[in-house]
Amino acid sequence: MASSGQRIHIPTLDAKFVRERNPDGHWLIERFNDNISLLNKVADSLPRALPWRIRTVEQLKAEAAPLFDNDRHLDAYKLAWQDLLEQVQAFGMLSALRLTELVSSAVWAIRRNDPLCAAIVARASLETSASYAWFQSRMRPGIEDVIGKLTEGIMVDFGPLEAEILKTLWASRLEDAETFYNPTNIVTIVDHITKKFPDQEDVGPCYRLLCEVAHPNMLGRSLFLSEQDGRAIISRARGPSAKVIERACLLALSWAAGTLPRSLNPMQETCVRLMVDLKHHASSLSPSGKFEWRSVPMASLTELKAQIDARPDGSAIGLPYDAYADLFPPGEPDHYAREAALNFAKANGCTIDYKPDASIVLFVKPKKPS
């Protein structure tokens, strides 16, 4: 067992064991050991320690104020972007470290014939990768759009991106957490990935099976239920459901171990390219030069929030069902989608009015009492 500070190397599983739990030749299970190796490469590439300066909003404003006072708007712009990109980098490393330990624990549980523990940890592994993949798919296009804009004399409003990383990095459902930081329901994220991305259709059913094991339901208890001479036997001997659960573990762990590296590497590379771009142009352009301030569209809740903030009280924003489904998958009339939409509306001072006859969902900003 690695002590804290040491690198973790996730072991692979015996190829025969994997084949026996993959009678239908599922491609994700076939790639189990390859994806474990891919995650190991990411773990090996992580720095042993990453200094991270955590700034509050007030601290960032205080640091930027002298730059604005001296008409060094470009330097203030670069500082704000640097702070945001450092948060993105921190979230990536925290996610990678968490996933590495989770997958390692789950694989060791499988190796010691402990499918119950493996299933619970495999579920957390899938959630960790899904959360980061979802974040990356919403964040990276917005950052990509910023690269090269300074050469066009454009400064980009990073408010929507900042809201996205703050809500994701500091997500919490603890009682004392602000509503803004309540995370998107993980079931919503998994369902979105299952329905929107190709070849991921088995991730959702696999996740739900692991949830059944993690919860005090019969599937988790059935591990200890076998049959002998036509009679049901309760014992610590593994029952027939063990292989079903182990198969789900292999699929979930393979998907998680393969998905995070394929999301993390492009995200980090994009952040580095933007930082290089900002440094290059910040040194070659006049710090007090005139720039156009522009918002780059972002197909996410942060864009919707920005639109809501810009609307006067008493007005409403209407989302057609297809746009609503993209932001709150799987869309109407799903209960989880409605829960996510309602939480978002409350956090932004809105109410929701469903218009099924017009296939539109309204986010209404109530008039403030005079």
C-alpha positions, 0 to 999 in steps of 0.5 A: 500500500502506497503511503501519502506522497508516493505515486500509486500504480494501479495493477491490471487484472488477469486476462482470463478473469476479464474474459470470463466476465465479458461473455458478450465481448463488450469493447470497454471490458476488452480494453480494461487493462489498456485503459488502466495503463492509460490512467497510470500514465496520467498518474505518473505525469502528475507533479508530486506537488502543485503550488496553488494560490487560492484567491478570493474575489476580494483578493483578486480585485485588490490585486487587479486594482493598482493595474487598472489605476495605472491604465494597465488594463491588459495586465489586469486582464491577463491576471484574471485569466491566469487565476481562472486557468490555475483553477482549471488546472487545479480541478484537473489534478484534484480529479486525477488524484481522486480517480487514481486512488479510487480505481486502485482501491476498486481493482485491489478489491476485485483481486481480493474477491471483494466485489461489494467494495469494488462496486461501491468504489467503481461507482464513485470512479464513474461519477468522478470521470463523468463529472470531469468529462462533462465539465471539459465538454462545457469549458474547453470550447469557451477557452479555445474561442479566446485564443488569438482574440487579443491580436484582433483587439478583443478582450473576452468576458470570462464571467460565464467561464468563471462561474462554470469553474467556481460552481464545479471546483467548489461544488457542495451540498452541505447545509451551509453551502450557497445554492450557487455551489450545489452541483448538477445531479450526477444522474443527470450528467451520466444520462447526458453522456449516455444519450449524447455521446456515441458508443456510451449507451451502456454506461447508464445501465451500468451506473444504475446497476452499481447504484443498486449494489451501493444502496441497501437493495437486494442486488447488493445482498444477493452476493451472499445468496447461493443455492445448494441441493435446491435450497437457498443458502445464506453465507459468505460464499459468493452467489451467482450475482457476483459475476454480474456485479464484477462485470459492471465493475470492469465496465465502469472502471474501464470507462472511468480510467479511459475517459478522464485522460482523454478529457484531461489532456486536451483541457490542460493543453488548451489552458497552456496554449491560452496562457502562452497566447496571453503572455506573448500578446501582453508583451507585444501590445500596449498595456493601455491600448484600446480593446473591444470587450466581447462575450464569447457564446458558451452553450452552457448554464453560464450562458443562460445565467448571463442572459438572465442577469441581462434581462430586466425584472418582470421579463422571461427567457423562453427555451425551446424543448431541444435547448432545454434538454441540452442544458437539463438533460434528458429534458421534459418531462423528466423529474431529474431535469425539472429538479436541476432546472428548478435549482438553477432558477432559484439560484438565479432569482427566477421561477419556471413556467412550463408551456407544453402546448408551445414546447417551451420552458420559461425562466421568469424574473419576477418584478421586485416590490417597489 
